[in-house]
Amino acid sequence: MIVDQEEKLEKIAATLGETFLIQEVFNAFINTYPKDWKKLKVTYGKFKRSKKFGNSIPLPRPEEGLRKIISLWMHTRKKKAVN
């Protein structure tokens, strides 16, 4: 979970301009907020180490999770712009 993720993604979007790709936001997020990125990776690592054999990890990999967060944010941002 990223604290104030909407605010942080909006700041990144302001620096990227009007059109941008998920990968561009992803790279900018990692460079701009390395502590939040590290927190995602550490949390995933804790779950991975604590899982029992045969059970799945309840979290997506950090890369997948961040891309999903960005994708959902972009989708809701686009909806707001249309309305």
Summary of the structure (lengths in Angstrom):
residues: 83
radius of gyration: 14.5
end to end distance: 27.9
largest distance: 48.1
contacts: 185
relative contact order: 0.15
helix: 73%
strand: 0%
